[in-house]
Amino acid sequence: INWYPGHMKKTKDLMRDNLKLVDVVVELLDSRIPYSSKNPDIDKLTAGKPRVVVLNKSDISDRAKLNRWINYYKEQGIKAIPIDAMKGTGVNKIIDECRNAVSEKMAQLKEKGRKERAIRIMIVGVPNVGKSSLINKLTGRKSTQTGDRPGVTKGKQWVKLRGNLELLDTPGILWPKFEDQDVALNLAFTRAIKDEILDIETLALRLIEKLMDIEPEKLRERYKLESLGESGIETMDMIARKRGFITGRKEIDYTRTATTVLNEFRTGKIGNITLEVPEDIK
Ligand code: GTP
């Protein structure tokens, strides 16, 4: 996706239209980068709308840091729910929390004598945080779609969930933050933005430098190095030699090394790693 200004405006407008239809917004974040994966305008966009914060990919993020993020949200009166959208762990809690978030409003409507209706929710997040995976897990295969109904824009599909919930079946894809260099790198490391932003050798080098700083042991263990290099490039060379990524002309195959390190980070093979902690927020 190319986030040029016109596209952002379109997305924003579409988002506003969809927001009118839902009672609760599920804000999906990547638990490895809860700050970097947060859309910069989400607070403004959803102002006045109950929101449930969900931290995805908890299977490959750092457990202790995950708790620090949960506490960070708790201090602000927000319950953040850690999940694994692939396995489905924690997904049921989202339904409970959505019900909680609107229980007062629904009770008030009932007092006014209104007929009980389903609680409508939608999932929003930046690319690649796991929105589709979560939708699949929430709906399962046997879920039924509700038919056309007044007030629902044509083409929108609602899927019934347990607990009298209805989910908008298309997620709201939002643009990520761009302004900050560290944030952009975090997004590229986790693939929320495309590799083309930097050449992949440089991207992998930046990741190695970052891991040397925050998780040197996990990096050392994964590549069975006795010690890490003095610099990122030295460590990258050591990883290449260890894995035998050498070209026919006996030069280091940086492309292959970079691809490997990035893939192994993204799939959690280097370990459970979280790239930022609440204290990093400026
Ligand atoms: P866009 O369509 O680009 O906006 O992506 P999306 O937010 O719908 O993400 P999607 O569900 O396609 O997942 C993106 C990638 O993350 C896929 O490779 C998934 O397999 C992976 N993924 C999603 N959830 C999890 C999770 O909880 N743990 C792990 N390890 N991987 C996950």
Boltz pocket constraint, residues with backbone or C-beta under 6 A from the ligand:
constraints:
  - pocket:
      binder: B
      contacts: [[A, 56], [A, 57], [A, 58], [A, 59], [A, 60], [A, 83], [A, 84], [A, 85], [A, 86], [A, 87], [A, 125], [A, 126], [A, 127], [A, 128], [A, 129], [A, 130], [A, 131], [A, 132], [A, 133], [A, 134], [A, 171], [A, 173], [A, 266], [A, 267], [A, 268]]
      max_distance: 6.0
